[in-house]
């Protein structure tokens, strides 16, 4: 695929925004963003960090730069807002890029897609890179409780947990305290490099697929767990986790140990946005894995 932005037309007739850099390199990578409902923007520096790899990233269906169907239609939501759909969407992207064997990198929610893809389409993969995710969704929500308790005062944390348990998620004080947490957590080591006049996240997709309670996964992603299937993934796999990630180092180690060819690297001074927090160490580990 040539360098630049390309619009991919799916068999469904919907269109995806995609972008390719480092065109012509032998190694090919597809990067799958987090969310659900977020965008490719966390990967904008990725091609610079791995110049010997052709990198393509794309916005998933419903994300800002791609088509955004009216998911208030229950039929559309039921058909497309499923993990299985996004795995098959990734396979359509691969075919349109005409990649034979490729490296798959998934970040957060995108890593869930990547693990499912590795189980369904193992013969398409050269290597697999999992960033900020383990093998089950409960690790993320359990860790969220720990991180919130570290940032907020004892009284603030107690209030947040009480309101969340009651599912009072529209409570102004609850949201004030959670905003305080998010502001501290995601700017602890770095500031976002992408600024917008409006919010480009598709919150409706996120709420539909995983619910709006930060301490309890709901929707289609509730109960997601592939720990008993990891032995089937023979693809060489690198797990990259920030030392202060939303996935604990202990759980990441357990995931890596279940993978026949799994390797874990803990990125120091990094939260869930490890590529942005500590890019030097992130790319050092990634390049070492890609060239071995």
C-alpha atoms as an extended CHARMM CRD file, in Angstrom:
* protein
*
       292  EXT
         1         1  UNK       CA              0.0000000000        0.0000000000        0.0000000000  PROA      1               0.0000000000
         2         2  UNK       CA              1.2880000000        3.4720000000       -0.9040000000  PROA      2               0.0000000000
         3         3  UNK       CA              1.9940000000        6.0400000000        1.7970000000  PROA      3               0.0000000000
         4         4  UNK       CA             -0.9330000000        8.2620000000        2.6760000000  PROA      4               0.0000000000
         5         5  UNK       CA             -4.5860000000        8.1090000000        3.6020000000  PROA      5               0.0000000000
         6         6  UNK       CA             -6.9120000000        5.6290000000        1.9090000000  PROA      6               0.0000000000
         7         7  UNK       CA            -10.6450000000        4.9960000000        2.2100000000  PROA      7               0.0000000000
         8         8  UNK       CA            -11.4610000000        1.2950000000        2.3620000000  PROA      8               0.0000000000
         9         9  UNK       CA            -14.9170000000        0.1830000000        1.2370000000  PROA      9               0.0000000000
        10        10  UNK       CA            -16.1690000000       -2.8620000000        3.1150000000  PROA      10              0.0000000000
        11        11  UNK       CA            -18.4480000000       -5.5450000000        1.6770000000  PROA      11              0.0000000000
        12        12  UNK       CA            -21.1950000000       -4.0150000000        3.8260000000  PROA      12              0.0000000000
        13        13  UNK       CA            -20.8620000000       -0.7850000000        1.8290000000  PROA      13              0.0000000000
        14        14  UNK       CA            -19.5080000000        1.1510000000        4.8140000000  PROA      14              0.0000000000
        15        15  UNK       CA            -16.1980000000        3.0060000000        4.5570000000  PROA      15              0.0000000000
        16        16  UNK       CA            -13.1660000000        2.9810000000        6.8350000000  PROA      16              0.0000000000
        17        17  UNK       CA            -10.4570000000        5.6420000000        7.0620000000  PROA      17              0.0000000000
        18        18  UNK       CA             -6.9360000000        4.1810000000        6.9120000000  PROA      18              0.0000000000
        19        19  UNK       CA             -3.3940000000        5.5310000000        6.7510000000  PROA      19              0.0000000000
        20        20  UNK       CA             -0.1260000000        3.8960000000        5.6930000000  PROA      20              0.0000000000
        21        21  UNK       CA              3.4800000000        4.9570000000        6.3520000000  PROA      21              0.0000000000
        22        22  UNK       CA              6.9080000000        3.4310000000        5.6030000000  PROA      22              0.0000000000
        23        23  UNK       CA              5.5020000000        1.9720000000        2.3930000000  PROA      23              0.0000000000
        24        24  UNK       CA              7.5960000000       -0.6730000000        0.6710000000  PROA      24              0.0000000000
        25        25  UNK       CA              9.1780000000       -2.2460000000        3.7430000000  PROA      25              0.0000000000
        26        26  UNK       CA              9.1200000000       -6.0460000000        3.7450000000  PROA      26              0.0000000000
        27        27  UNK       CA              7.5240000000       -6.2850000000        7.1860000000  PROA      27              0.0000000000
        28        28  UNK       CA              3.8910000000       -5.1580000000        7.3390000000  PROA      28              0.0000000000
        29        29  UNK       CA              1.9520000000       -4.1160000000       10.4430000000  PROA      29              0.0000000000
        30        30  UNK       CA             -1.7010000000       -3.3290000000       11.1000000000  PROA      30              0.0000000000
        31        31  UNK       CA             -2.4000000000       -1.4060000000       14.3180000000  PROA      31              0.0000000000
        32        32  UNK       CA             -5.8350000000       -1.6270000000       15.9520000000  PROA      32              0.0000000000
        33        33  UNK       CA             -6.8460000000        1.2670000000       18.2050000000  PROA      33              0.0000000000
        34        34  UNK       CA             -8.5130000000        1.2560000000       21.6080000000  PROA      34              0.0000000000
        35        35  UNK       CA            -11.9810000000        2.2010000000       22.7020000000  PROA      35              0.0000000000
        36        36  UNK       CA            -14.4560000000        1.0430000000       21.6150000000  PROA      36              0.0000000000
        37        37  UNK       CA            -15.2770000000        4.2500000000       19.8150000000  PROA      37              0.0000000000
        38        38  UNK       CA            -11.8360000000        5.8730000000       20.0050000000  PROA      38              0.0000000000
        39        39  UNK       CA             -9.5980000000        6.6600000000       17.0000000000  PROA      39              0.0000000000
        40        40  UNK       CA             -6.2590000000        5.8640000000       15.3860000000  PROA      40              0.0000000000
        41        41  UNK       CA             -4.6210000000        8.9880000000       16.8340000000  PROA      41              0.0000000000
        42        42  UNK       CA             -2.6650000000        7.1640000000       19.5430000000  PROA      42              0.0000000000
        43        43  UNK       CA             -0.6800000000        5.5610000000       16.6870000000  PROA      43              0.0000000000
        44        44  UNK       CA              0.3730000000        8.7060000000       14.8360000000  PROA      44              0.0000000000
        45        45  UNK       CA              4.0020000000        8.3860000000       16.0400000000  PROA      45              0.0000000000
        46        46  UNK       CA              4.1160000000        4.6070000000       15.5670000000  PROA      46              0.0000000000
        47        47  UNK       CA              5.6100000000        4.6160000000       12.0260000000  PROA      47              0.0000000000
        48        48  UNK       CA              8.4010000000        6.9560000000       13.1720000000  PROA      48              0.0000000000
        49        49  UNK       CA              9.3840000000        4.5520000000       15.9320000000  PROA      49              0.0000000000
        50        50  UNK       CA              9.5580000000        1.4610000000       13.7050000000  PROA      50              0.0000000000
        51        51  UNK       CA             10.9030000000        2.8140000000       10.3690000000  PROA      51              0.0000000000
        52        52  UNK       CA             11.7230000000       -0.6550000000        9.0250000000  PROA      52              0.0000000000
        53        53  UNK       CA              8.0820000000       -1.7150000000        9.0960000000  PROA      53              0.0000000000
        54        54  UNK       CA              5.2360000000       -0.6420000000        6.8400000000  PROA      54              0.0000000000
        55        55  UNK       CA              2.5080000000        0.4720000000        9.2410000000  PROA      55              0.0000000000
        56        56  UNK       CA             -1.1900000000        0.8280000000        8.5200000000  PROA      56              0.0000000000
        57        57  UNK       CA             -3.6900000000        2.0110000000       11.0980000000  PROA      57              0.0000000000
        58        58  UNK       CA             -7.3900000000        2.6270000000       10.6040000000  PROA      58              0.0000000000
        59        59  UNK       CA            -10.5040000000        3.8820000000       12.3490000000  PROA      59              0.0000000000
        60        60  UNK       CA            -12.9850000000        1.1510000000       13.1520000000  PROA      60              0.0000000000
        61        61  UNK       CA            -16.6010000000        1.4150000000       12.0200000000  PROA      61              0.0000000000
        62        62  UNK       CA            -18.3510000000        4.0420000000       14.1240000000  PROA      62              0.0000000000
        63        63  UNK       CA            -15.1360000000        5.8800000000       15.0090000000  PROA      63              0.0000000000
        64        64  UNK       CA            -14.6100000000        9.5360000000       14.1300000000  PROA      64              0.0000000000
        65        65  UNK       CA            -12.8870000000        9.3340000000       10.7330000000  PROA      65              0.0000000000
        66        66  UNK       CA            -14.8050000000        6.3130000000        9.4120000000  PROA      66              0.0000000000
        67        67  UNK       CA            -18.5000000000        5.8590000000        8.6560000000  PROA      67              0.0000000000
        68        68  UNK       CA            -20.7090000000        6.2470000000       11.7160000000  PROA      68              0.0000000000
        69        69  UNK       CA            -23.9280000000        4.2790000000       11.2340000000  PROA      69              0.0000000000
        70        70  UNK       CA            -26.9900000000        5.1890000000       13.2540000000  PROA      70              0.0000000000
        71        71  UNK       CA            -26.4770000000        2.6910000000       16.0550000000  PROA      71              0.0000000000
        72        72  UNK       CA            -29.6240000000        3.9260000000       17.7850000000  PROA      72              0.0000000000
        73        73  UNK       CA            -31.2240000000        1.4360000000       15.3730000000  PROA      73              0.0000000000
        74        74  UNK       CA            -31.2350000000       -1.7920000000       17.4490000000  PROA      74              0.0000000000
        75        75  UNK       CA            -30.7960000000       -3.9450000000       14.3410000000  PROA      75              0.0000000000
        76        76  UNK       CA            -27.6210000000       -2.1300000000       13.3020000000  PROA      76              0.0000000000
        77        77  UNK       CA            -26.2370000000       -2.1450000000       16.8200000000  PROA      77              0.0000000000
        78        78  UNK       CA            -26.8730000000       -5.8580000000       17.2510000000  PROA      78              0.0000000000
        79        79  UNK       CA            -25.2710000000       -6.6500000000       13.8880000000  PROA      79              0.0000000000
        80        80  UNK       CA            -22.1310000000       -4.5360000000       14.1180000000  PROA      80              0.0000000000
        81        81  UNK       CA            -21.3530000000       -3.7610000000       17.7560000000  PROA      81              0.0000000000
        82        82  UNK       CA            -19.9450000000       -7.1810000000       18.5460000000  PROA      82              0.0000000000
        83        83  UNK       CA            -16.3860000000       -8.4110000000       19.0830000000  PROA      83              0.0000000000
        84        84  UNK       CA            -16.8550000000      -10.9090000000       16.2530000000  PROA      84              0.0000000000
        85        85  UNK       CA            -17.7360000000       -8.1240000000       13.8240000000  PROA      85              0.0000000000
        86        86  UNK       CA            -14.5880000000       -6.1250000000       14.6040000000  PROA      86              0.0000000000
        87        87  UNK       CA            -12.4140000000       -9.2440000000       14.2260000000  PROA      87              0.0000000000
        88        88  UNK       CA            -13.8890000000       -9.8450000000       10.7840000000  PROA      88              0.0000000000
        89        89  UNK       CA            -13.5700000000       -6.1390000000        9.9590000000  PROA      89              0.0000000000
        90        90  UNK       CA             -9.8370000000       -6.4170000000       10.6530000000  PROA      90              0.0000000000
        91        91  UNK       CA             -9.6400000000       -9.3770000000        8.2760000000  PROA      91              0.0000000000
        92        92  UNK       CA            -11.3520000000       -7.2940000000        5.5700000000  PROA      92              0.0000000000
        93        93  UNK       CA             -8.7830000000       -4.5570000000        6.1310000000  PROA      93              0.0000000000
        94        94  UNK       CA             -5.9580000000       -7.0920000000        5.7460000000  PROA      94              0.0000000000
        95        95  UNK       CA             -7.3580000000       -8.4090000000        2.4820000000  PROA      95              0.0000000000
        96        96  UNK       CA             -7.8400000000       -4.9340000000        1.0220000000  PROA      96              0.0000000000
        97        97  UNK       CA             -4.2670000000       -4.0170000000        1.9540000000  PROA      97              0.0000000000
        98        98  UNK       CA             -3.1770000000       -7.2490000000        0.2510000000  PROA      98              0.0000000000
        99        99  UNK       CA             -1.0210000000       -8.1860000000        3.2100000000  PROA      99              0.0000000000
       100       100  UNK       CA             -0.1720000000      -11.8800000000        3.2870000000  PROA      100             0.0000000000
       101       101  UNK       CA              1.6290000000      -12.4320000000        6.5700000000  PROA      101             0.0000000000
       102       102  UNK       CA              1.6320000000       -9.3880000000        8.8240000000  PROA      102             0.0000000000
       103       103  UNK       CA              2.4040000000       -8.1410000000       12.3290000000  PROA      103             0.0000000000
       104       104  UNK       CA             -0.6960000000       -7.3160000000       14.3510000000  PROA      104             0.0000000000
       105       105  UNK       CA             -0.5310000000       -4.6940000000       17.1060000000  PROA      105             0.0000000000
       106       106  UNK       CA             -3.5790000000       -4.1190000000       19.2870000000  PROA      106             0.0000000000
       107       107  UNK       CA             -3.9220000000       -1.4860000000       21.9820000000  PROA      107             0.0000000000
       108       108  UNK       CA             -6.3740000000       -1.8500000000       24.9090000000  PROA      108             0.0000000000
       109       109  UNK       CA             -9.7700000000       -2.7430000000       23.3360000000  PROA      109             0.0000000000
       110       110  UNK       CA             -7.8650000000       -3.2490000000       20.0860000000  PROA      110             0.0000000000
       111       111  UNK       CA             -5.7440000000       -5.8620000000       21.8650000000  PROA      111             0.0000000000
       112       112  UNK       CA             -8.9020000000       -7.8120000000       22.6690000000  PROA      112             0.0000000000
       113       113  UNK       CA             -9.6530000000       -7.8060000000       18.9510000000  PROA      113             0.0000000000
       114       114  UNK       CA             -6.0510000000       -8.8210000000       18.2240000000  PROA      114             0.0000000000
       115       115  UNK       CA             -6.1670000000      -11.8280000000       20.5590000000  PROA      115             0.0000000000
       116       116  UNK       CA             -9.4580000000      -12.9760000000       19.0520000000  PROA      116             0.0000000000
       117       117  UNK       CA             -8.0120000000      -12.4940000000       15.5650000000  PROA      117             0.0000000000
       118       118  UNK       CA             -4.9440000000      -14.5700000000       16.4640000000  PROA      118             0.0000000000
       119       119  UNK       CA             -7.2580000000      -17.3760000000       17.5270000000  PROA      119             0.0000000000
       120       120  UNK       CA             -9.3860000000      -17.2180000000       14.3660000000  PROA      120             0.0000000000
       121       121  UNK       CA             -6.7710000000      -16.3760000000       11.7120000000  PROA      121             0.0000000000
       122       122  UNK       CA             -3.4330000000      -17.6890000000       13.0410000000  PROA      122             0.0000000000
       123       123  UNK       CA             -1.9760000000      -18.3970000000        9.5960000000  PROA      123             0.0000000000
       124       124  UNK       CA             -2.0750000000      -14.7100000000        8.6640000000  PROA      124             0.0000000000
       125       125  UNK       CA              0.2310000000      -13.5790000000       11.4500000000  PROA      125             0.0000000000
       126       126  UNK       CA              3.9940000000      -13.1970000000       11.6380000000  PROA      126             0.0000000000
       127       127  UNK       CA              3.9760000000      -11.6590000000       15.1100000000  PROA      127             0.0000000000
       128       128  UNK       CA              1.4970000000      -10.3370000000       17.6420000000  PROA      128             0.0000000000
       129       129  UNK       CA              1.8900000000       -7.2800000000       19.8980000000  PROA      129             0.0000000000
       130       130  UNK       CA             -0.5330000000       -6.7370000000       22.7810000000  PROA      130             0.0000000000
       131       131  UNK       CA             -0.4130000000       -3.3030000000       24.4330000000  PROA      131             0.0000000000
       132       132  UNK       CA             -2.2250000000       -2.5310000000       27.6780000000  PROA      132             0.0000000000
       133       133  UNK       CA             -4.4280000000       -5.6350000000       27.8920000000  PROA      133             0.0000000000
       134       134  UNK       CA             -4.4800000000       -9.1020000000       29.4240000000  PROA      134             0.0000000000
       135       135  UNK       CA             -6.6370000000      -12.1220000000       28.6220000000  PROA      135             0.0000000000
       136       136  UNK       CA             -9.8300000000      -11.1420000000       30.4940000000  PROA      136             0.0000000000
       137       137  UNK       CA            -11.8660000000       -7.9600000000       30.9170000000  PROA      137             0.0000000000
       138       138  UNK       CA            -12.2120000000       -8.2410000000       34.6880000000  PROA      138             0.0000000000
       139       139  UNK       CA             -8.5050000000       -7.4210000000       35.1130000000  PROA      139             0.0000000000
       140       140  UNK       CA             -9.1650000000       -3.9500000000       33.7320000000  PROA      140             0.0000000000
       141       141  UNK       CA            -12.1350000000       -3.1070000000       35.9500000000  PROA      141             0.0000000000
       142       142  UNK       CA            -10.5020000000       -4.5940000000       39.0620000000  PROA      142             0.0000000000
       143       143  UNK       CA             -7.3760000000       -2.5220000000       38.5000000000  PROA      143             0.0000000000
       144       144  UNK       CA             -9.4790000000        0.6140000000       37.9760000000  PROA      144             0.0000000000
       145       145  UNK       CA            -10.6290000000        0.3620000000       41.5970000000  PROA      145             0.0000000000
       146       146  UNK       CA             -7.0260000000        0.2220000000       42.7990000000  PROA      146             0.0000000000
       147       147  UNK       CA             -5.9220000000        3.1690000000       40.6810000000  PROA      147             0.0000000000
       148       148  UNK       CA             -8.8580000000        5.3490000000       41.7050000000  PROA      148             0.0000000000
       149       149  UNK       CA             -8.1130000000        4.6800000000       45.3750000000  PROA      149             0.0000000000
       150       150  UNK       CA             -4.5190000000        5.8270000000       44.8390000000  PROA      150             0.0000000000
       151       151  UNK       CA             -5.4680000000        9.1370000000       43.2350000000  PROA      151             0.0000000000
       152       152  UNK       CA             -8.5710000000       10.2470000000       45.1260000000  PROA      152             0.0000000000
       153       153  UNK       CA             -8.7800000000       10.9620000000       48.8300000000  PROA      153             0.0000000000
       154       154  UNK       CA            -10.2650000000        8.2880000000       51.0660000000  PROA      154             0.0000000000
       155       155  UNK       CA            -13.5970000000       10.1110000000       51.2650000000  PROA      155             0.0000000000
       156       156  UNK       CA            -13.6970000000       10.8370000000       47.5160000000  PROA      156             0.0000000000
       157       157  UNK       CA            -12.9440000000        7.2120000000       46.6490000000  PROA      157             0.0000000000
       158       158  UNK       CA            -15.5930000000        5.9700000000       49.0740000000  PROA      158             0.0000000000
       159       159  UNK       CA            -18.1580000000        8.2660000000       47.4860000000  PROA      159             0.0000000000
       160       160  UNK       CA            -17.2450000000        7.1420000000       43.9670000000  PROA      160             0.0000000000
       161       161  UNK       CA            -17.4350000000        3.4490000000       44.8150000000  PROA      161             0.0000000000
       162       162  UNK       CA            -20.7630000000        3.8880000000       46.6250000000  PROA      162             0.0000000000
       163       163  UNK       CA            -22.3650000000        5.7650000000       43.7230000000  PROA      163             0.0000000000
       164       164  UNK       CA            -20.9970000000        3.2820000000       41.1980000000  PROA      164             0.0000000000
       165       165  UNK       CA            -22.3940000000        0.3700000000       43.1930000000  PROA      165             0.0000000000
       166       166  UNK       CA            -25.8030000000        2.0730000000       43.1120000000  PROA      166             0.0000000000
       167       167  UNK       CA            -25.2650000000        2.7570000000       39.3960000000  PROA      167             0.0000000000
       168       168  UNK       CA            -25.7520000000        6.4850000000       40.0410000000  PROA      168             0.0000000000
       169       169  UNK       CA            -23.4260000000        7.4160000000       37.1870000000  PROA      169             0.0000000000
       170       170  UNK       CA            -25.0670000000       10.7620000000       36.3950000000  PROA      170             0.0000000000
       171       171  UNK       CA            -24.3890000000       12.1160000000       39.8600000000  PROA      171             0.0000000000
       172       172  UNK       CA            -22.4660000000       15.4430000000       39.4570000000  PROA      172             0.0000000000
       173       173  UNK       CA            -20.0900000000       14.7850000000       42.3520000000  PROA      173             0.0000000000
       174       174  UNK       CA            -19.3370000000       11.2740000000       41.1150000000  PROA      174             0.0000000000
       175       175  UNK       CA            -18.3900000000       12.6690000000       37.7150000000  PROA      175             0.0000000000
       176       176  UNK       CA            -16.3610000000       15.4890000000       39.2740000000  PROA      176             0.0000000000
       177       177  UNK       CA            -14.2620000000       13.0160000000       41.2420000000  PROA      177             0.0000000000
       178       178  UNK       CA            -13.8630000000       10.6600000000       38.2530000000  PROA      178             0.0000000000
       179       179  UNK       CA            -12.7510000000       13.5660000000       36.0770000000  PROA      179             0.0000000000
       180       180  UNK       CA            -10.1680000000       14.3840000000       38.7370000000  PROA      180             0.0000000000
       181       181  UNK       CA             -8.9310000000       10.8050000000       38.5460000000  PROA      181             0.0000000000
       182       182  UNK       CA             -8.7690000000       10.6780000000       34.7460000000  PROA      182             0.0000000000
       183       183  UNK       CA             -7.0000000000       14.0320000000       34.5750000000  PROA      183             0.0000000000
       184       184  UNK       CA             -4.3200000000       12.8730000000       36.9950000000  PROA      184             0.0000000000
       185       185  UNK       CA             -3.9380000000        9.3780000000       35.5830000000  PROA      185             0.0000000000
       186       186  UNK       CA             -3.7080000000       10.1650000000       31.8710000000  PROA      186             0.0000000000
       187       187  UNK       CA             -1.4750000000       13.2210000000       32.3250000000  PROA      187             0.0000000000
       188       188  UNK       CA              0.7830000000       11.7070000000       34.9800000000  PROA      188             0.0000000000
       189       189  UNK       CA              3.7650000000       11.3780000000       32.6480000000  PROA      189             0.0000000000
       190       190  UNK       CA              2.6590000000       13.0700000000       29.4320000000  PROA      190             0.0000000000
       191       191  UNK       CA              0.0460000000       15.2820000000       27.8530000000  PROA      191             0.0000000000
       192       192  UNK       CA             -2.0880000000       14.2750000000       24.8900000000  PROA      192             0.0000000000
       193       193  UNK       CA             -0.4300000000       15.2850000000       21.6360000000  PROA      193             0.0000000000
       194       194  UNK       CA             -3.7670000000       15.5480000000       19.8400000000  PROA      194             0.0000000000
       195       195  UNK       CA             -6.1120000000       18.4460000000       20.5470000000  PROA      195             0.0000000000
       196       196  UNK       CA             -9.6430000000       18.8610000000       19.1860000000  PROA      196             0.0000000000
       197       197  UNK       CA            -12.2760000000       21.5420000000       19.5030000000  PROA      197             0.0000000000
       198       198  UNK       CA            -14.8320000000       18.7680000000       20.0700000000  PROA      198             0.0000000000
       199       199  UNK       CA            -14.7000000000       15.3110000000       21.6070000000  PROA      199             0.0000000000
       200       200  UNK       CA            -13.9480000000       12.7490000000       18.8770000000  PROA      200             0.0000000000
       201       201  UNK       CA            -14.7830000000        9.7240000000       21.0460000000  PROA      201             0.0000000000
       202       202  UNK       CA            -17.9670000000        7.8510000000       20.1990000000  PROA      202             0.0000000000
       203       203  UNK       CA            -19.2540000000        7.4030000000       23.7450000000  PROA      203             0.0000000000
       204       204  UNK       CA            -22.4550000000        5.7470000000       22.5170000000  PROA      204             0.0000000000
       205       205  UNK       CA            -20.4590000000        2.8160000000       21.1230000000  PROA      205             0.0000000000
       206       206  UNK       CA            -18.4270000000        2.5190000000       24.3190000000  PROA      206             0.0000000000
       207       207  UNK       CA            -21.5280000000        2.5450000000       26.5130000000  PROA      207             0.0000000000
       208       208  UNK       CA            -23.3200000000        0.0110000000       24.3250000000  PROA      208             0.0000000000
       209       209  UNK       CA            -20.4300000000       -2.4210000000       24.2040000000  PROA      209             0.0000000000
       210       210  UNK       CA            -18.9890000000       -2.1510000000       27.7210000000  PROA      210             0.0000000000
       211       211  UNK       CA            -21.4400000000       -0.1100000000       29.7570000000  PROA      211             0.0000000000
       212       212  UNK       CA            -20.7830000000        3.2150000000       31.4710000000  PROA      212             0.0000000000
       213       213  UNK       CA            -19.7460000000        1.9220000000       34.8970000000  PROA      213             0.0000000000
       214       214  UNK       CA            -15.9260000000        2.1700000000       35.1460000000  PROA      214             0.0000000000
       215       215  UNK       CA            -15.7970000000       -0.5440000000       37.8130000000  PROA      215             0.0000000000
       216       216  UNK       CA            -18.0280000000       -3.1130000000       36.1590000000  PROA      216             0.0000000000
       217       217  UNK       CA            -17.9560000000       -4.1240000000       32.5100000000  PROA      217             0.0000000000
       218       218  UNK       CA            -21.3600000000       -4.4330000000       30.8810000000  PROA      218             0.0000000000
       219       219  UNK       CA            -22.6700000000       -4.8400000000       27.3560000000  PROA      219             0.0000000000
       220       220  UNK       CA            -21.1800000000       -7.1490000000       24.7550000000  PROA      220             0.0000000000
       221       221  UNK       CA            -17.7340000000       -7.1260000000       26.3820000000  PROA      221             0.0000000000
       222       222  UNK       CA            -18.9500000000       -8.2930000000       29.7840000000  PROA      222             0.0000000000
       223       223  UNK       CA            -17.3260000000      -11.5710000000       30.7870000000  PROA      223             0.0000000000
       224       224  UNK       CA            -14.7840000000      -11.5430000000       27.9520000000  PROA      224             0.0000000000
       225       225  UNK       CA            -12.1160000000      -14.0980000000       28.8110000000  PROA      225             0.0000000000
       226       226  UNK       CA             -9.7720000000      -16.0400000000       26.5190000000  PROA      226             0.0000000000
       227       227  UNK       CA             -7.3540000000      -17.3040000000       29.1740000000  PROA      227             0.0000000000
       228       228  UNK       CA             -8.2720000000      -20.9430000000       28.5110000000  PROA      228             0.0000000000
       229       229  UNK       CA             -7.5680000000      -20.4850000000       24.7790000000  PROA      229             0.0000000000
       230       230  UNK       CA             -4.1540000000      -18.8030000000       24.8870000000  PROA      230             0.0000000000
       231       231  UNK       CA             -2.2830000000      -22.0970000000       24.4860000000  PROA      231             0.0000000000
       232       232  UNK       CA             -3.6830000000      -22.1980000000       20.9330000000  PROA      232             0.0000000000
       233       233  UNK       CA             -1.8270000000      -19.0030000000       19.9660000000  PROA      233             0.0000000000
       234       234  UNK       CA              1.5780000000      -20.1590000000       18.6890000000  PROA      234             0.0000000000
       235       235  UNK       CA              2.4000000000      -16.7730000000       17.1440000000  PROA      235             0.0000000000
       236       236  UNK       CA              5.3900000000      -15.0270000000       18.7880000000  PROA      236             0.0000000000
       237       237  UNK       CA              3.7170000000      -12.4900000000       21.0600000000  PROA      237             0.0000000000
       238       238  UNK       CA              4.9820000000       -9.4340000000       22.9220000000  PROA      238             0.0000000000
       239       239  UNK       CA              2.9600000000       -7.9230000000       25.7700000000  PROA      239             0.0000000000
       240       240  UNK       CA              3.7620000000       -4.2890000000       26.5980000000  PROA      240             0.0000000000
       241       241  UNK       CA              2.3550000000       -3.0110000000       29.8790000000  PROA      241             0.0000000000
       242       242  UNK       CA              3.0410000000        0.2430000000       31.6940000000  PROA      242             0.0000000000
       243       243  UNK       CA              4.2640000000       -0.1670000000       35.2640000000  PROA      243             0.0000000000
       244       244  UNK       CA              1.1910000000        1.8660000000       36.2950000000  PROA      244             0.0000000000
       245       245  UNK       CA             -1.1200000000        0.4580000000       33.6400000000  PROA      245             0.0000000000
       246       246  UNK       CA             -4.7780000000       -0.4170000000       33.9720000000  PROA      246             0.0000000000
       247       247  UNK       CA             -3.5980000000       -4.0140000000       33.7160000000  PROA      247             0.0000000000
       248       248  UNK       CA             -1.4500000000       -5.1260000000       36.6310000000  PROA      248             0.0000000000
       249       249  UNK       CA              2.0250000000       -6.5260000000       35.9970000000  PROA      249             0.0000000000
       250       250  UNK       CA              0.9820000000       -9.6840000000       37.8370000000  PROA      250             0.0000000000
       251       251  UNK       CA             -1.9540000000      -10.3270000000       35.5160000000  PROA      251             0.0000000000
       252       252  UNK       CA              0.1000000000       -9.4490000000       32.4530000000  PROA      252             0.0000000000
       253       253  UNK       CA              2.7000000000      -12.0120000000       33.5530000000  PROA      253             0.0000000000
       254       254  UNK       CA             -0.0060000000      -14.6450000000       33.9040000000  PROA      254             0.0000000000
       255       255  UNK       CA             -1.1830000000      -13.8830000000       30.3710000000  PROA      255             0.0000000000
       256       256  UNK       CA              2.3450000000      -14.0780000000       28.9370000000  PROA      256             0.0000000000
       257       257  UNK       CA              2.9830000000      -17.3620000000       30.7320000000  PROA      257             0.0000000000
       258       258  UNK       CA             -0.0830000000      -18.9270000000       29.0940000000  PROA      258             0.0000000000
       259       259  UNK       CA              1.1640000000      -18.0440000000       25.6080000000  PROA      259             0.0000000000
       260       260  UNK       CA              3.5250000000      -20.6920000000       24.1570000000  PROA      260             0.0000000000
       261       261  UNK       CA              5.7120000000      -17.9510000000       22.6570000000  PROA      261             0.0000000000
       262       262  UNK       CA              4.7830000000      -15.0440000000       24.8980000000  PROA      262             0.0000000000
       263       263  UNK       CA              7.1090000000      -12.3610000000       26.2380000000  PROA      263             0.0000000000
       264       264  UNK       CA              6.2770000000       -9.5760000000       28.6890000000  PROA      264             0.0000000000
       265       265  UNK       CA              7.9750000000       -6.1950000000       28.9550000000  PROA      265             0.0000000000
       266       266  UNK       CA              7.0570000000       -3.7230000000       31.6920000000  PROA      266             0.0000000000
       267       267  UNK       CA              7.4560000000       -0.1030000000       30.6090000000  PROA      267             0.0000000000
       268       268  UNK       CA              8.6590000000        2.1300000000       33.4470000000  PROA      268             0.0000000000
       269       269  UNK       CA              7.0510000000        5.4860000000       34.1920000000  PROA      269             0.0000000000
       270       270  UNK       CA              4.0040000000        4.6470000000       32.0880000000  PROA      270             0.0000000000
       271       271  UNK       CA              0.2560000000        4.3980000000       32.5690000000  PROA      271             0.0000000000
       272       272  UNK       CA             -2.2650000000        2.9010000000       30.1250000000  PROA      272             0.0000000000
       273       273  UNK       CA             -0.9190000000        5.2220000000       27.4070000000  PROA      273             0.0000000000
       274       274  UNK       CA              2.5840000000        3.7240000000       27.5140000000  PROA      274             0.0000000000
       275       275  UNK       CA              3.4880000000        4.6270000000       23.9190000000  PROA      275             0.0000000000
       276       276  UNK       CA              2.9380000000        8.2770000000       24.7690000000  PROA      276             0.0000000000
       277       277  UNK       CA              4.3030000000        8.1680000000       28.3280000000  PROA      277             0.0000000000
       278       278  UNK       CA              7.6350000000        6.4930000000       27.6050000000  PROA      278             0.0000000000
       279       279  UNK       CA              8.1210000000        6.2390000000       23.8290000000  PROA      279             0.0000000000
       280       280  UNK       CA             11.8820000000        5.6530000000       24.0210000000  PROA      280             0.0000000000
       281       281  UNK       CA             11.5420000000        2.4970000000       26.0880000000  PROA      281             0.0000000000
       282       282  UNK       CA              8.3810000000        1.4250000000       24.2490000000  PROA      282             0.0000000000
       283       283  UNK       CA             10.0510000000        1.5240000000       20.8390000000  PROA      283             0.0000000000
       284       284  UNK       CA             13.2620000000       -0.0060000000       22.1300000000  PROA      284             0.0000000000
       285       285  UNK       CA             11.3790000000       -3.1050000000       23.2600000000  PROA      285             0.0000000000
       286       286  UNK       CA              9.1420000000       -3.1800000000       20.1870000000  PROA      286             0.0000000000
       287       287  UNK       CA             12.0220000000       -2.9220000000       17.7140000000  PROA      287             0.0000000000
       288       288  UNK       CA             13.9860000000       -5.5950000000       19.5250000000  PROA      288             0.0000000000
       289       289  UNK       CA             10.9990000000       -7.9420000000       19.2870000000  PROA      289             0.0000000000
       290       290  UNK       CA             10.3530000000       -7.1550000000       15.6150000000  PROA      290             0.0000000000
       291       291  UNK       CA             13.9650000000       -7.7080000000       14.5320000000  PROA      291             0.0000000000
       292       292  UNK       CA             14.5830000000      -10.9640000000       16.4140000000  PROA      292             0.0000000000
